[in-house]
Structures are given as structure tokens and as C-alpha cells.
Amino acid sequence: MKKLPATFYQSARGATPSLDWIRSLSKAEQKAIGTDIAVVEFGWPIGMPTCRAMGKGLYEIRTDLPSGTIARVFFCIHKDQIVLLHGIIKKTQKTPAADLALAIARQREVERQ
């Protein structure tokens, strides 16, 4: 049984950008990310290497993709659900500030609901 089911962030206009991002990836990449999301859903709380706290209630799911690249899906916990806020393919060691800021803005929006 899932400890915390995952849901996708939805904008005021009904868009689900993190779901759209996952759907834009290859089937193998989608499966790898989905597997790691499921690990968090069933095993919460979970730490490294699958999940890392980013501070102030923001977390990232860390996925090594079959292509050799690295994906990150940022999420928060809200009303006993994992809310998947934003996803990226990492190209550098450090998380890009703009992506982190977007995840934080979406987290704040979710928490105001």
C-alpha cells in the first residue's frame, strides 16, 4: 500500500507541466522516473540515493536514466500526497537556480491551496 500517493502539480489554468515533461521523454526514461517515484510513494520517508531534502519542505527524486543522463523531479508533501512540482534533466553538478526557483514558486502555490 502506498504511504503517500503522488499527484502532479496543476496550474490555475489546469496545466500539468511536470506530467507533460515526463511524457516528452523516451519510454525507457519514463519507466526509470516512474519506478523511482513509486519507491518514494511506497517507502516514504526515504533518503539518498533516491531522494534528497532540498530544504523548507522541498525534495528531489534522483533518477539515473538509461541514456546516462540524470533526471530530477522536485516535489513537496501536501495533504498526505507527494505533489510533483517540476522536472529537469541535469546538465551540471549544481541545480540551476531558475529551476529551483520555479519548483519553490509552485510549492508555495500548492501550500496556499
N, C-alpha and C positions, 0 to 999 in steps of 0.2 A: 504494500500500500504506500502511496506517495505521502511523504511527510508534508511537503509543500508543493502543490501543483504550479506549473509555470504558465504564465499568460504573457501576451505581448502588449507592450505599451501601445496605447491608441491615442492619437491626437484628437483635438476637439473636432476636427473635420472627419474623423473616422479612419485616418490613415494608420497603417501599422508598419512603420519603416524598418524595424528590426526583422519582422517576418518577410518583408519584401527583399531585404538584403540577403537573408538566408536562402530564399527561393532563387536568387540570382547566381548562387554558387553551384558548382557541379554536384551531382547526386552523391558522389563519394564524400565531398566536403560537407554536404548537408547531413549525411549519416554520422560523420565524426562529431559534428557540433551537437546534433540531436542526442547522441549517446552520452556526451558529457553533460548536457542539460538534464538528462534522465538520472545520471549519477547524483547530481545535486538535488533533484526532486525527491529521490528515494533515500538519500543519505544525509540530508541536512541535519546538523551543521557539518560541513566538510571543508578541509583545508587544502594546502598545497599537496600535489602539484595541480589538482583540478580547479581549485577555487582559491581566490585571494581577496582579502578585505582591502578596499581602497581607502577606507575612512569615511566617517559620517554616514554609515549605513549603505554605502555603495560597495559592490563587489564585482569581480570579474570571473567568468568561466574561461579557463585557458585550454585551448584545443590545438594540438599539433595536427595539421592537415596532411593528407596523403601526398600532396604536392610538395611538401617540405616547408610550406609557409606556416604561419602561426595566426590563429584567429582568437579574438577576444570578444566575449559578449558581456556587456555590463548590465547589472541588474540590481534591484533593491527588493526588500521584503515589505509587502504592504497587504494588510488584511489577510494574513496567513497564505499569501501567494508570492511566488517569485515573479516579479514583473521584469521582463526582458526589455531593456531600455534602448540599447544601441549596440551594434556590432561592427567590428573592423577586422581587416587583415593587417597585422603588424608588419611594418617595413623597417622599423628602427627599434632599438632597445627600449627607449622611453616612449610611453604612451603619448601621442600627440595631444597638446593642450586643448585644441579645438574639439577633439573627440571626447575628451574628458569633460569639458565644459558642457557639451551637448547632453551627455549622459546625466550630469548633475542637474541641468535645467529640466530634463524630463522627469528625473526623480522628484524634484520639488513640485512639479505639476501633479504627479501621481499622489504625493503626500498631501496636497491641498484638497484632493477629491474626497 
